[in-house]
């Protein structure tokens, strides 16, 4: 998923552009040439030898004792939210233009040097209840946080404020950890979509109803859905299911309210899944999608009701309408976009169970999501609505994914 820079509108749009797509975790990136605007920071007042004592860090920054004790991010209460400390260790030549880069929630934040030492830091004001993905951009490379054991792929980390709700069943994987991959692979050559892609299939608890995970590679390589679903089923929080990880080649083309993807899923992919040797139940298919994937999941329920009657949607891009991506303010068009227009024309969604979730910090999305939730329920669907402690970020959607898949099958 591409990373946003600048205002909130561009943050959502940049993640949709095909040119922004890259394999999970490894593509080179370039740090900005100029210092971006950033949230206010203050230089910590020296307190003897412990200028970061408020964050639980003893000793003089840059000393061996300081680095031995470094465990960040660390947060302290401030202004109804939190002030969170991030650390990086390195030389001035490398870090002259280094920044802390967040996924969608905030513009990049420049790192500052502590008094000529090898300690670089950023103190970032954060709201209450936030979980967000971030990375360090240093020179021409992206890095995970070496002091944070919670990663998201090879070059990203996840931070949560102390009051963010827990995410049971999701393991903490560092940048060097390799998430388990399903043994069953399907090489799918699609006549309708063109090209070939690898679709992985994993039976949870022995297998059952198919859960089609859109943007499947993100749930394989950045966030270990295999482990999380297995743990949820073992704990009794999820019935047995069969996960199908569907990667996207061109998110905008495939997910933007067009029938080709769902014709290909119905006529090409699902028959291959049924023949894969993994136990499957195609009668209770659940489609789980985020952002444009959430838009596509609800579109499928509207236009292919015989195929899709259960949806888990996180932060659906319900602002989308033809041509909206090319507008100066894509989220400033008609509320609810093309999906709201389609729902107003009339639809019988009485067979649909649809769970909606959106990050409570992604304010530009909320009007679009709220209207779509209302119209979907008015069309007869059984609807569940929740808000996650996040922005537009898979790190914040993880708990909703497990919970809402289980609810959709209830």
C-alpha positions as a Markdown table, in Angstrom:
| # | Residue | x | y | z |
|---|---|---|---|---|
| 1 | Unk | 0.0 | 0.0 | 0.0 |
| 2 | Unk | 1.5 | 3.3 | -0.9 |
| 3 | Unk | 2.3 | 5.8 | 1.8 |
| 4 | Unk | 0.7 | 9.2 | 2.0 |
| 5 | Unk | 2.5 | 12.5 | 2.4 |
| 6 | Unk | 0.9 | 15.9 | 3.0 |
| 7 | Unk | -2.7 | 16.5 | 3.5 |
| 8 | Unk | -5.2 | 13.8 | 4.4 |
| 9 | Unk | -6.8 | 13.6 | 0.9 |
| 10 | Unk | -3.5 | 12.8 | -0.8 |
| 11 | Unk | -2.7 | 10.2 | 1.9 |
| 12 | Unk | -5.7 | 8.2 | 0.9 |
| 13 | Unk | -5.3 | 8.7 | -2.9 |
| 14 | Unk | -1.6 | 7.9 | -3.1 |
| 15 | Unk | -2.3 | 4.4 | -1.6 |
| 16 | Unk | -4.6 | 3.7 | -4.6 |
| 17 | Unk | -2.4 | 4.6 | -7.5 |
| 18 | Unk | -0.9 | 1.6 | -9.3 |
| 19 | Unk | 2.5 | 3.3 | -9.7 |
| 20 | Unk | 2.7 | 3.3 | -5.9 |
| 21 | Unk | 2.4 | -0.4 | -5.6 |
| 22 | Unk | 5.5 | -2.4 | -4.7 |
| 23 | Unk | 6.4 | -5.8 | -3.3 |
| 24 | Unk | 5.9 | -6.0 | 0.4 |
| 25 | Unk | 8.8 | -4.7 | 2.5 |
| 26 | Unk | 11.7 | -4.4 | 0.2 |
| 27 | Unk | 11.5 | -1.7 | -2.5 |
| 28 | Unk | 13.9 | 1.3 | -2.2 |
| 29 | Unk | 12.5 | 4.6 | -1.3 |
| 30 | Unk | 14.0 | 8.1 | -1.3 |
| 31 | Unk | 13.7 | 10.5 | 1.7 |
| 32 | Unk | 12.4 | 14.0 | 0.9 |
| 33 | Unk | 15.0 | 16.5 | -0.1 |
| 34 | Unk | 13.5 | 19.2 | 2.1 |
| 35 | Unk | 12.3 | 19.1 | 5.7 |
| 36 | Unk | 8.6 | 18.7 | 5.7 |
| 37 | Unk | 6.2 | 20.6 | 7.9 |
| 38 | Unk | 5.8 | 18.6 | 11.1 |
| 39 | Unk | 3.8 | 18.4 | 14.3 |
| 40 | Unk | 5.3 | 20.7 | 17.0 |
| 41 | Unk | 8.2 | 19.2 | 19.0 |
| 42 | Unk | 10.2 | 20.5 | 21.9 |
| 43 | Unk | 13.8 | 19.9 | 22.8 |
| 44 | Unk | 13.7 | 18.0 | 26.1 |
| 45 | Unk | 15.1 | 20.0 | 29.0 |
| 46 | Unk | 18.2 | 18.4 | 30.4 |
| 47 | Unk | 17.6 | 16.7 | 33.7 |
| 48 | Unk | 21.1 | 16.0 | 34.9 |
| 49 | Unk | 22.2 | 13.0 | 32.8 |
| 50 | Unk | 18.7 | 11.9 | 31.9 |
| 51 | Unk | 17.0 | 14.3 | 29.4 |
| 52 | Unk | 14.5 | 11.5 | 28.4 |
| 53 | Unk | 13.7 | 10.4 | 32.0 |
| 54 | Unk | 10.0 | 11.2 | 31.5 |
| 55 | Unk | 10.0 | 8.3 | 29.0 |
| 56 | Unk | 11.8 | 5.9 | 31.3 |
| 57 | Unk | 15.2 | 6.2 | 29.7 |
| 58 | Unk | 18.1 | 6.7 | 32.2 |
| 59 | Unk | 21.5 | 8.0 | 31.3 |
| 60 | Unk | 23.1 | 10.4 | 28.9 |
| 61 | Unk | 21.9 | 10.0 | 25.3 |
| 62 | Unk | 24.6 | 8.4 | 23.2 |
| 63 | Unk | 26.2 | 6.6 | 26.1 |
| 64 | Unk | 26.5 | 2.8 | 26.2 |
| 65 | Unk | 24.1 | 2.7 | 29.2 |
| 66 | Unk | 21.5 | 4.8 | 27.4 |
| 67 | Unk | 21.5 | 2.6 | 24.3 |
| 68 | Unk | 21.5 | -0.6 | 26.4 |
| 69 | Unk | 18.2 | 0.6 | 28.1 |
| 70 | Unk | 16.6 | 2.0 | 24.9 |
| 71 | Unk | 13.1 | 0.6 | 24.4 |
| 72 | Unk | 11.1 | 2.8 | 22.2 |
| 73 | Unk | 8.6 | 4.0 | 21.2 |
| 74 | Unk | 7.7 | 5.2 | 24.7 |
| 75 | Unk | 4.8 | 7.5 | 25.5 |
| 76 | Unk | 3.9 | 9.9 | 28.3 |
| 77 | Unk | 0.5 | 11.6 | 28.8 |
| 78 | Unk | 0.1 | 15.1 | 27.2 |
| 79 | Unk | -2.8 | 17.3 | 26.4 |
| 80 | Unk | -5.5 | 14.6 | 26.6 |
| 81 | Unk | -3.4 | 12.3 | 24.4 |
| 82 | Unk | 0.2 | 11.2 | 24.3 |
| 83 | Unk | 3.7 | 12.4 | 23.5 |
| 84 | Unk | 5.7 | 9.6 | 22.1 |
| 85 | Unk | 9.5 | 9.3 | 21.8 |
| 86 | Unk | 11.2 | 7.6 | 18.8 |
| 87 | Unk | 14.9 | 6.9 | 18.7 |
| 88 | Unk | 17.4 | 6.2 | 15.9 |
| 89 | Unk | 21.2 | 5.7 | 16.2 |
| 90 | Unk | 23.5 | 6.9 | 13.5 |
| 91 | Unk | 26.0 | 9.4 | 12.1 |
| 92 | Unk | 25.2 | 12.9 | 11.0 |
| 93 | Unk | 26.2 | 12.2 | 7.4 |
| 94 | Unk | 23.6 | 9.5 | 7.0 |
| 95 | Unk | 20.9 | 11.2 | 9.0 |
| 96 | Unk | 21.0 | 14.8 | 7.6 |
| 97 | Unk | 17.6 | 14.4 | 6.0 |
| 98 | Unk | 16.2 | 11.4 | 7.9 |
| 99 | Unk | 12.5 | 11.4 | 8.8 |
| 100 | Unk | 10.0 | 9.3 | 10.7 |
| 101 | Unk | 7.4 | 8.4 | 8.2 |
| 102 | Unk | 3.8 | 7.4 | 9.2 |
| 103 | Unk | 1.3 | 5.5 | 7.1 |
| 104 | Unk | -1.6 | 8.0 | 6.4 |
| 105 | Unk | -2.0 | 9.4 | 9.9 |
| 106 | Unk | 0.7 | 12.2 | 9.9 |
| 107 | Unk | 3.1 | 14.0 | 7.6 |
| 108 | Unk | 6.7 | 12.9 | 8.0 |
| 109 | Unk | 8.5 | 14.1 | 11.1 |
| 110 | Unk | 12.2 | 15.1 | 10.9 |
| 111 | Unk | 14.7 | 13.5 | 13.3 |
| 112 | Unk | 16.7 | 15.8 | 15.6 |
| 113 | Unk | 20.1 | 15.2 | 17.0 |
| 114 | Unk | 20.9 | 15.2 | 20.7 |
| 115 | Unk | 23.9 | 17.5 | 21.3 |
| 116 | Unk | 26.3 | 16.1 | 18.7 |
| 117 | Unk | 25.9 | 12.5 | 19.9 |
| 118 | Unk | 24.8 | 9.5 | 17.8 |
| 119 | Unk | 21.3 | 9.8 | 19.3 |
| 120 | Unk | 18.6 | 11.1 | 16.9 |
| 121 | Unk | 15.0 | 11.4 | 18.2 |
| 122 | Unk | 11.5 | 12.7 | 17.5 |
| 123 | Unk | 8.9 | 13.5 | 20.0 |
| 124 | Unk | 5.5 | 13.1 | 18.3 |
| 125 | Unk | 2.2 | 14.3 | 19.8 |
| 126 | Unk | -0.4 | 11.5 | 19.3 |
| 127 | Unk | -4.1 | 11.4 | 20.0 |
| 128 | Unk | -5.7 | 9.0 | 22.4 |
| 129 | Unk | -6.4 | 5.5 | 21.0 |
| 130 | Unk | -4.1 | 5.2 | 18.1 |
| 131 | Unk | -2.3 | 2.3 | 16.4 |
| 132 | Unk | -0.2 | 3.2 | 13.4 |
| 133 | Unk | 2.4 | 1.8 | 11.0 |
| 134 | Unk | 5.7 | 3.8 | 10.6 |
| 135 | Unk | 9.2 | 3.5 | 9.3 |
| 136 | Unk | 12.5 | 5.5 | 9.3 |
| 137 | Unk | 13.6 | 7.0 | 5.9 |
| 138 | Unk | 17.3 | 7.3 | 6.1 |
| 139 | Unk | 19.2 | 8.3 | 2.9 |
| 140 | Unk | 17.7 | 6.1 | 0.1 |
| 141 | Unk | 16.4 | 3.3 | 2.3 |
| 142 | Unk | 13.5 | 2.5 | 4.5 |
| 143 | Unk | 14.0 | 0.8 | 7.9 |
| 144 | Unk | 12.0 | -0.7 | 10.6 |
| 145 | Unk | 12.5 | 0.7 | 14.1 |
| 146 | Unk | 15.4 | -1.3 | 15.7 |
| 147 | Unk | 14.1 | -0.6 | 19.2 |
| 148 | Unk | 10.6 | -1.8 | 18.5 |
| 149 | Unk | 9.9 | -5.6 | 18.4 |
| 150 | Unk | 6.5 | -5.1 | 16.7 |
| 151 | Unk | 7.0 | -5.1 | 13.0 |
| 152 | Unk | 5.0 | -5.1 | 9.7 |
| 153 | Unk | 7.3 | -6.6 | 7.1 |
| 154 | Unk | 11.0 | -6.0 | 6.6 |
| 155 | Unk | 11.0 | -2.2 | 6.8 |
| 156 | Unk | 8.1 | -1.1 | 8.9 |
| 157 | Unk | 7.1 | -1.1 | 12.6 |
| 158 | Unk | 3.8 | -0.6 | 14.5 |
| 159 | Unk | 3.3 | 1.7 | 17.5 |
| 160 | Unk | 0.2 | 1.8 | 19.7 |
| 161 | Unk | -0.6 | 4.4 | 22.4 |
| 162 | Unk | -1.0 | 2.9 | 25.8 |
| 163 | Unk | -4.7 | 3.3 | 25.7 |
| 164 | Unk | -5.2 | 1.6 | 22.3 |
| 165 | Unk | -7.3 | -1.6 | 22.7 |
| 166 | Unk | -5.4 | -4.9 | 22.5 |
| 167 | Unk | -5.4 | -7.0 | 19.4 |
| 168 | Unk | -5.6 | -10.6 | 20.6 |
| 169 | Unk | -4.3 | -13.4 | 18.4 |
| 170 | Unk | -1.9 | -11.2 | 16.4 |
| 171 | Unk | 1.7 | -12.1 | 17.1 |
| 172 | Unk | 4.5 | -9.6 | 17.4 |
| 173 | Unk | 6.9 | -10.2 | 14.5 |
| 174 | Unk | 10.1 | -8.3 | 14.1 |
| 175 | Unk | 11.6 | -7.2 | 10.7 |
| 176 | Unk | 13.8 | -10.3 | 10.6 |
| 177 | Unk | 11.0 | -12.8 | 11.4 |
| 178 | Unk | 9.4 | -14.7 | 8.5 |
| 179 | Unk | 5.7 | -15.2 | 8.8 |
| 180 | Unk | 4.4 | -18.7 | 8.0 |
| 181 | Unk | 3.0 | -19.2 | 4.5 |
| 182 | Unk | 0.2 | -21.6 | 3.5 |
| 183 | Unk | 1.5 | -24.8 | 1.8 |
| 184 | Unk | -1.3 | -24.8 | -0.8 |
| 185 | Unk | -0.6 | -22.6 | -3.8 |
| 186 | Unk | -2.7 | -22.0 | -6.9 |
| 187 | Unk | -1.2 | -20.6 | -10.0 |
| 188 | Unk | -4.1 | -18.7 | -11.5 |
| 189 | Unk | -3.9 | -17.6 | -15.1 |
| 190 | Unk | -7.0 | -15.5 | -15.6 |
| 191 | Unk | -8.6 | -15.0 | -19.0 |
| 192 | Unk | -10.8 | -12.2 | -17.8 |
| 193 | Unk | -8.2 | -10.3 | -15.8 |
| 194 | Unk | -5.1 | -11.2 | -17.7 |
| 195 | Unk | -1.7 | -12.3 | -16.3 |
| 196 | Unk | -0.8 | -14.9 | -13.7 |
| 197 | Unk | -0.9 | -14.6 | -10.0 |
| 198 | Unk | -0.2 | -16.9 | -7.1 |
| 199 | Unk | -3.1 | -17.5 | -4.7 |
| 200 | Unk | -2.4 | -19.2 | -1.4 |
| 201 | Unk | -5.0 | -21.2 | 0.5 |
| 202 | Unk | -4.9 | -22.1 | 4.2 |
| 203 | Unk | -7.4 | -24.2 | 6.1 |
| 204 | Unk | -8.0 | -22.8 | 9.6 |
| 205 | Unk | -9.3 | -25.4 | 12.2 |
| 206 | Unk | -9.5 | -28.0 | 9.4 |
| 207 | Unk | -11.2 | -25.7 | 6.9 |
| 208 | Unk | -14.7 | -24.5 | 6.2 |
| 209 | Unk | -16.4 | -21.5 | 4.6 |
| 210 | Unk | -14.1 | -19.6 | 2.3 |
| 211 | Unk | -12.8 | -16.3 | 3.5 |
| 212 | Unk | -11.5 | -14.4 | 0.5 |
| 213 | Unk | -8.9 | -11.9 | 1.7 |
| 214 | Unk | -8.5 | -9.1 | -0.9 |
| 215 | Unk | -4.9 | -7.6 | -1.0 |
| 216 | Unk | -3.9 | -11.0 | 0.1 |
| 217 | Unk | -0.1 | -10.4 | -0.1 |
| 218 | Unk | -0.4 | -7.7 | 2.6 |
| 219 | Unk | -2.1 | -10.2 | 4.9 |
| 220 | Unk | 0.7 | -12.8 | 4.2 |
| 221 | Unk | 3.8 | -10.7 | 4.3 |
| 222 | Unk | 3.1 | -7.6 | 6.4 |
| 223 | Unk | 0.5 | -8.8 | 8.9 |
| 224 | Unk | 0.6 | -12.6 | 9.7 |
| 225 | Unk | -3.1 | -13.5 | 9.1 |
| 226 | Unk | -2.3 | -17.2 | 9.0 |
| 227 | Unk | -1.1 | -17.2 | 12.6 |
| 228 | Unk | -3.8 | -14.8 | 13.8 |
| 229 | Unk | -6.7 | -16.8 | 12.3 |
| 230 | Unk | -5.2 | -20.1 | 13.6 |
| 231 | Unk | -4.9 | -18.6 | 17.1 |
| 232 | Unk | -8.5 | -17.2 | 17.0 |
| 233 | Unk | -9.9 | -20.5 | 16.0 |
| 234 | Unk | -7.9 | -22.4 | 18.6 |
| 235 | Unk | -9.3 | -20.0 | 21.3 |
| 236 | Unk | -12.9 | -20.5 | 20.1 |
| 237 | Unk | -13.2 | -16.9 | 18.8 |
| 238 | Unk | -13.6 | -18.0 | 15.2 |
| 239 | Unk | -15.2 | -21.0 | 13.5 |
| 240 | Unk | -13.2 | -23.2 | 11.1 |
| 241 | Unk | -12.7 | -21.4 | 7.8 |
| 242 | Unk | -10.5 | -21.6 | 4.6 |
| 243 | Unk | -8.5 | -18.5 | 3.9 |
| 244 | Unk | -7.9 | -17.6 | 0.3 |
| 245 | Unk | -5.3 | -14.9 | -0.2 |
| 246 | Unk | -6.0 | -13.0 | -3.4 |
| 247 | Unk | -3.2 | -10.6 | -4.5 |
| 248 | Unk | -4.0 | -7.5 | -6.5 |
| 249 | Unk | -2.1 | -6.6 | -9.6 |
| 250 | Unk | -3.8 | -3.2 | -10.2 |
| 251 | Unk | -5.9 | -2.1 | -7.2 |
| 252 | Unk | -7.7 | 0.7 | -8.9 |
| 253 | Unk | -8.6 | -1.2 | -12.0 |
| 254 | Unk | -9.6 | -4.4 | -10.2 |
| 255 | Unk | -11.4 | -3.0 | -7.2 |
| 256 | Unk | -13.2 | 0.1 | -8.6 |
| 257 | Unk | -16.8 | -1.2 | -9.0 |
| 258 | Unk | -16.2 | -3.3 | -12.1 |
| 259 | Unk | -17.6 | -6.7 | -12.8 |
| 260 | Unk | -14.5 | -8.4 | -14.3 |
| 261 | Unk | -12.9 | -9.2 | -11.0 |
| 262 | Unk | -16.0 | -10.9 | -9.6 |
| 263 | Unk | -16.8 | -12.8 | -12.8 |
| 264 | Unk | -13.2 | -14.1 | -12.7 |
| 265 | Unk | -13.5 | -15.1 | -9.0 |
| 266 | Unk | -16.8 | -16.9 | -9.6 |
| 267 | Unk | -15.9 | -18.6 | -12.9 |
| 268 | Unk | -12.2 | -19.2 | -12.6 |
| 269 | Unk | -10.7 | -18.8 | -9.1 |
| 270 | Unk | -13.3 | -20.5 | -6.9 |
| 271 | Unk | -13.4 | -23.7 | -9.0 |
| 272 | Unk | -9.6 | -23.9 | -8.7 |
| 273 | Unk | -9.9 | -23.5 | -4.9 |
| 274 | Unk | -12.5 | -26.3 | -4.8 |
| 275 | Unk | -10.1 | -28.6 | -6.7 |
| 276 | Unk | -7.1 | -27.6 | -4.5 |
| 277 | Unk | -7.5 | -30.5 | -2.0 |
| 278 | Unk | -8.2 | -28.1 | 0.9 |
| 279 | Unk | -11.7 | -28.5 | 2.6 |
| 280 | Unk | -13.9 | -25.6 | 1.4 |
| 281 | Unk | -17.5 | -24.5 | 1.8 |
| 282 | Unk | -18.4 | -22.2 | -1.1 |
| 283 | Unk | -22.0 | -21.7 | 0.1 |
| 284 | Unk | -21.0 | -19.2 | 2.8 |
| 285 | Unk | -18.3 | -17.2 | 1.2 |
| 286 | Unk | -17.0 | -14.2 | 3.2 |
| 287 | Unk | -15.2 | -11.4 | 1.3 |
| 288 | Unk | -12.9 | -9.3 | 3.5 |
| 289 | Unk | -11.6 | -6.0 | 2.0 |
| 290 | Unk | -10.0 | -2.8 | 3.1 |
| 291 | Unk | -10.0 | 0.6 | 1.5 |
| 292 | Unk | -10.6 | 0.0 | -2.3 |
| 293 | Unk | -11.0 | -3.7 | -1.4 |
| 294 | Unk | -13.8 | -2.8 | 1.0 |
| 295 | Unk | -15.5 | -0.8 | -1.8 |
| 296 | Unk | -15.2 | -3.8 | -4.1 |
| 297 | Unk | -16.5 | -6.3 | -1.5 |
| 298 | Unk | -19.8 | -4.3 | -1.1 |
| 299 | Unk | -20.0 | -3.8 | -4.8 |
| 300 | Unk | -19.8 | -7.6 | -5.2 |
| 301 | Unk | -22.6 | -8.1 | -2.6 |
| 302 | Unk | -24.8 | -5.6 | -4.7 |
| 303 | Unk | -24.1 | -7.0 | -8.1 |
| 304 | Unk | -23.3 | -10.7 | -7.4 |
| 305 | Unk | -25.7 | -11.5 | -4.5 |
| 306 | Unk | -25.7 | -15.2 | -5.5 |
| 307 | Unk | -22.0 | -15.2 | -4.8 |
| 308 | Unk | -21.4 | -12.8 | -2.0 |
| 309 | Unk | -23.7 | -12.7 | 1.0 |
| 310 | Unk | -21.2 | -12.0 | 3.8 |
| 311 | Unk | -18.8 | -9.0 | 3.9 |
| 312 | Unk | -16.2 | -7.7 | 6.4 |
| 313 | Unk | -15.3 | -4.2 | 5.2 |
| 314 | Unk | -12.7 | -2.0 | 6.8 |
| 315 | Unk | -12.4 | 1.7 | 5.8 |
| 316 | Unk | -14.1 | 1.1 | 2.5 |
| 317 | Unk | -13.3 | 3.8 | -0.1 |
| 318 | Unk | -17.0 | 4.9 | -0.5 |
| 319 | Unk | -15.9 | 8.3 | -1.8 |
| 320 | Unk | -15.0 | 6.6 | -5.0 |
| 321 | Unk | -16.9 | 7.5 | -8.2 |
| 322 | Unk | -15.7 | 7.3 | -11.9 |
| 323 | Unk | -13.0 | 10.0 | -12.3 |
| 324 | Unk | -12.8 | 10.9 | -8.6 |
| 325 | Unk | -9.1 | 9.9 | -8.3 |
| 326 | Unk | -8.2 | 12.6 | -10.8 |
| 327 | Unk | -9.9 | 15.4 | -9.0 |
| 328 | Unk | -8.0 | 17.9 | -6.8 |
| 329 | Unk | -10.0 | 16.7 | -3.8 |
| 330 | Unk | -11.2 | 13.1 | -4.5 |
| 331 | Unk | -12.9 | 12.8 | -1.1 |
| 332 | Unk | -14.8 | 16.1 | -1.7 |
| 333 | Unk | -17.3 | 14.7 | -4.2 |
| 334 | Unk | -20.8 | 13.4 | -3.5 |
| 335 | Unk | -21.0 | 11.7 | -0.1 |
| 336 | Unk | -21.0 | 7.9 | -0.6 |
| 337 | Unk | -19.8 | 8.1 | -4.2 |
| 338 | Unk | -20.9 | 5.5 | -6.7 |
| 339 | Unk | -22.0 | 2.9 | -4.1 |
| 340 | Unk | -24.4 | 5.4 | -2.4 |
| 341 | Unk | -25.9 | 6.2 | -5.8 |
| 342 | Unk | -26.3 | 2.5 | -6.6 |
| 343 | Unk | -28.0 | 1.9 | -3.3 |
| 344 | Unk | -30.4 | 4.8 | -3.8 |
| 345 | Unk | -31.6 | 3.2 | -7.1 |
| 346 | Unk | -32.8 | 0.2 | -5.0 |
| 347 | Unk | -31.4 | -3.1 | -3.9 |
| 348 | Unk | -32.6 | -6.1 | -2.0 |
| 349 | Unk | -29.8 | -6.9 | 0.5 |
| 350 | Unk | -31.9 | -9.0 | 2.8 |
| 351 | Unk | -29.5 | -12.0 | 2.5 |
| 352 | Unk | -26.4 | -9.9 | 3.3 |
| 353 | Unk | -24.5 | -9.8 | 6.6 |
| 354 | Unk | -22.1 | -6.8 | 6.4 |
| 355 | Unk | -19.7 | -5.6 | 9.1 |
| 356 | Unk | -18.4 | -2.1 | 8.6 |
| 357 | Unk | -15.4 | -0.7 | 10.4 |
| 358 | Unk | -13.4 | 2.5 | 9.9 |
| 359 | Unk | -10.6 | 4.2 | 11.8 |
| 360 | Unk | -11.8 | 6.8 | 14.2 |
| 361 | Unk | -9.0 | 9.1 | 13.2 |
| 362 | Unk | -9.6 | 9.1 | 9.5 |
| 363 | Unk | -12.1 | 11.9 | 9.6 |
| 364 | Unk | -12.3 | 12.6 | 5.8 |
| 365 | Unk | -13.6 | 9.0 | 5.3 |
| 366 | Unk | -16.3 | 9.1 | 8.0 |
| 367 | Unk | -19.1 | 10.9 | 6.1 |
| 368 | Unk | -18.8 | 8.5 | 3.2 |
| 369 | Unk | -18.7 | 5.4 | 5.4 |
| 370 | Unk | -21.6 | 6.6 | 7.6 |
| 371 | Unk | -23.9 | 7.2 | 4.7 |
| 372 | Unk | -23.0 | 3.8 | 3.1 |
| 373 | Unk | -23.6 | 2.0 | 6.4 |
| 374 | Unk | -27.1 | 3.6 | 6.7 |
| 375 | Unk | -28.1 | 2.9 | 3.1 |
| 376 | Unk | -26.9 | -0.7 | 3.3 |
| 377 | Unk | -29.0 | -1.3 | 6.4 |
| 378 | Unk | -32.0 | 0.4 | 4.8 |
| 379 | Unk | -31.7 | -2.0 | 1.8 |
| 380 | Unk | -32.4 | -4.9 | 4.2 |
| 381 | Unk | -28.9 | -6.0 | 5.2 |
| 382 | Unk | -28.0 | -7.1 | 8.7 |
| 383 | Unk | -25.3 | -4.6 | 9.5 |
| 384 | Unk | -22.6 | -4.3 | 12.2 |
| 385 | Unk | -20.8 | -1.0 | 12.7 |
| 386 | Unk | -17.6 | -0.3 | 14.7 |
| 387 | Unk | -14.7 | 2.1 | 14.8 |
| 388 | Unk | -11.1 | 1.1 | 15.3 |
| 389 | Unk | -8.4 | 3.0 | 17.1 |
| 390 | Unk | -6.5 | 3.9 | 14.0 |
| 391 | Unk | -6.2 | 5.9 | 10.8 |
| 392 | Unk | -6.3 | 4.4 | 7.3 |
| 393 | Unk | -3.9 | 1.6 | 8.3 |
| 394 | Unk | -4.0 | -2.2 | 8.3 |
| 395 | Unk | -2.3 | -2.2 | 11.7 |
| 396 | Unk | -5.5 | -0.8 | 13.1 |
| 397 | Unk | -7.8 | -3.0 | 11.1 |
| 398 | Unk | -6.4 | -6.3 | 12.3 |
| 399 | Unk | -8.7 | -7.0 | 15.2 |
| 400 | Unk | -11.8 | -5.9 | 13.2 |
| 401 | Unk | -10.8 | -8.4 | 10.5 |
| 402 | Unk | -10.9 | -11.4 | 12.8 |
| 403 | Unk | -14.0 | -10.2 | 14.8 |
| 404 | Unk | -16.0 | -9.3 | 11.7 |
| 405 | Unk | -15.3 | -12.4 | 9.8 |
| 406 | Unk | -16.5 | -14.4 | 12.8 |
| 407 | Unk | -19.6 | -12.2 | 13.0 |
| 408 | Unk | -20.4 | -12.5 | 9.3 |
| 409 | Unk | -20.5 | -16.3 | 9.7 |
| 410 | Unk | -22.8 | -16.1 | 12.7 |
